[in-house]
Amino acid sequence: MIVARLELEERALASPLGRTSPVLKLSIALGWLMALAFTYDVRPAALVAAAALVAGLALGRLSAGRLVAGLAPLWLMALGIGLFNALFSGSNTTPGAVIVVVLGPLHLSAAGVAAGIGLAARVVAVAAVGVVFAQTTDATALGDALVVQARAPERFAYGALAAYQAVPRLAEQLWTLRQARRIRGLRSTWHPRMLVGLLVLAIRHGDRLALAMDARGFGSGPRTRYRDVRWTATDAWILAGAVGVLALAVLVSRL
């Protein structure tokens, strides 16, 4: 199984959420996730996840099928993380702990189960925010916005953009290596030699990319802009809604 290239939908990019500044969406996502890092309460995480999904469906015009396809593996991972932490929580062996579930030699305390559920809910929220951001944000627009609006160095912004776009390329090259081994009569399953071949291809791609960026004068001085990135009224409405969700999540966590 390899990483597949997921093309963004035109209607998602043309939606209000798709036209919102990528820097603003990234800042909102980071602000929400930082707020969740200080609580194990399920309610703020559920609120943030619901807000992200509703925004993706209503404002981002994403189809439910694409959301489910992007979220299913991550939510299964969240379930595994929550179960693992509930089973092996240190509070399960604390004297006087309230035991709510007994699985053979394992005793699950109420505190351990609550911590596992809270951590799983946090991962669910992170997955929801990340998938909606990825499916409504064009990578090139993100690079331009980082340079123009966030004043990020061009070498960093466009280098990160190139690295992001190289991930599907490496997946395709891994598939090519597997097919080459199959043609030679070797096993096409995982083998350490494929890792060496993939590393060589990645180094070659990095060399070509560095030469291309140097040839275009990145970091040599002021540059003109092909795309004009500006703040819009939509950004203000999205920011107001995001701040409202964040305030409500903080309020819910303190009730």
N, C-alpha and C positions, 0 to 999 in steps of 0.2 A: 504494500500500500504506500502511495506517495502523495505528496502535497499537490493538489490540483489547482490550476489557475482559475480563479473565480472572477469572471467578468462582471463589472458593475452594471446594473440596469440603468438605462437612460432615464426612465421615469424617476428613479431614486435620485440621480444627480440633478434632475430638473426640479425636484421637490423643494419646498421651503427649507427643510433640513439639509438637503444636498447643496443648496445655495448659501447656506450659513457659512461663515468664515471657519475654515478648518482649525485655525488657532483657537478660536472661541470654543469650538466643540471639544478640542483637546483639553483646554483649561477647565471646562465644565466637567468632563470625565474625570480628570485628576482631582478636582475639588470634591466631587461626590465620593470617589474611592478613598481619599484621605480621611473624609469624615467617617466612613465605615470602618476605617482601621482602628478606631478608638472604642468600638463597642462590639459586643457579641450578641446584642439584642437582634432578634429575628425581624422585628417590625421595621426598623429603618432600612435594612437590606431588602426586604420585600417591597417597600415603598419605592426605593431607587430602581429596583429591577422592573417593577410595574411601570414606572414613569418612562424608563428607557424603551420598553417594548411598545407602549402606547405612542411614544414619540416616533419610533421607527415605523409603526403601521400607519399612523395618521399624518404626521408631518413628513416622514421620509418616504411614504408610498411604497414601502417594502411589502412583498408578498409574504403571507404566513409560511409558505413552503420554504422560502429561502431562510427565514428566521429559524425555523425548526431545524433545517439542515445545518445551520451554523452553530446552533446552541446545543443540539443533542449530545455531541461528544463532550462538550465542556460541562454540561449539567450532569452527565454520567460521572465525570471526574469529580465534580462537587459532591455527589452522593458517596463516592468512594472515600474522599477526604473526610467527610463528616462521620462516616461509619468508623473509619480507622481511628479518628481522634476520640470518638465516644467509647470504643472498645479499650483503648490503651491510655485513657486519661488517668492522671495521677490521683484524681479524687476518688477513683473506684476503690482504692486500697486505703483510703483515709478512715481511721477509726471513727465510728459514729455516723458515717455517711449513709444517706437514705438510698437503699438499693431498690431499683424499680424493675430491672430485668436481670434474669439469671440465665446464662447460656453455658451450661456445663461448668467448667472451672472459671468462667468469666462472669464477673458481677459488675453490672453497669449502674452507677449511681445517678441520681437525678442531676447533680452538677455536671457530671461527665456527659450525659445525654444532651443537656442544655448547651454545653460548650460545643459539642459536635454539630448540633443543629444550627447553632449560630455561625460556626465557621463555614458550614455548607451553604447557608443562606448568603454569606458574604461572597463566596466564590460564584454563586448563581448571579448575584448582582454585578460582579466584575465581568462575568461572561456576557451578560445582557448588554451592559454599557459598551464593552469592547466590540461585540458583533455589530451593534447598530452603528457605532462610529465607523467601523471598517467598511460596512456596506453602503454608507452614504457619503463617503469621503474619497475623492479622487487623489491618488498619491501625488501626482504632479501639482495639483492645486495646493496640497498640503506643503510641498516644498516651497512653492512660490509664496504662500502665506507666511511661512516661517521666516523667510528672508525679508519680505516687505513689511509685515505687520509686527512680527516678534523681534525683528532686527537680529536674527541669528546669522552667524557667519555663513557665507555661501558654500564654502568647502564642507562645513558640517551638514547644512541642510540638504544640499544636492548629493553629498556623499551618502547620507542616510537614505535618501530617496533611491539612489542606485542600489544600495544594499537591500532595501525592501523589495525592489523589483527583481533582484537576483535570486530570491528564494524560489519562485516558481521555475526559474531557469535551471537551478541546481536539481530540482525535483525531476525535470525533464531529462537532464543529463544522467541522473541515477537510473531512470527508466531505460535510457539508451544503453548504459553499461550492462544492465541486467539482460537486455535483449542480445547484446553482443556475446555475453557468456552463454546464453542459450544456443546461439548459432554455432558456437564452438563445441557444443556438447557438454558444457559444464552446468553445474547447478545455478539456476537463476535466483535462488534464495539469497539471504544475506551472507556475505563473505567479507573478511577483512580487506581483501585486495580491492574490493569495490570502493572502500573508504579511501584507499591510497589514490585510486584513479579519480575519485571525486575531488580529493584535495588538490591534485594537479590541475584539474579543469578549473577549480575555483581560483587558484593562484594565477593561472593564465588570464582568466576573465578579469581579475583584479588589476593585473598589469595593463591590459588593454583599456580598462576604464580609467586608470590613473593617467595614461598617455592622452586619452581623449579629453579629460578634464583640463590637463595642462595645455593642450593645444587650443582649447577654447578660452584660456586665460582666467580660469577661476582663481580668485584670491590675488590677482595682479593689480586690481584697482577698481574704480567705480564702473558699473555696468548698466546698460539700458535694460528695460523690462519689456518682455513680449506681452505679458498679461498684466493688466492693471487691477490690482487687488485693493478693494476699498471696503470700509465698514458700511453697513446698510441698516435700514430700519428693522429688517428681519433679524439681524444680529441682536438688536436691542430687545426685541420681543422674546427671542430664545433665551437670552441672558436673564431676563426678568422671570421667566418661567422656571429656569434652572435654579435661580436663587430661592424662589418660592418652595421648590421641592426640597432643596437642602435645608431651609429653615424648618419645614414641616418634619423632615426626618430627624433633625436635632431635637425638636419639640417632642416628638413621639418617643425618642429614646430616653427622655427625662421624665416621662409620665410614670 
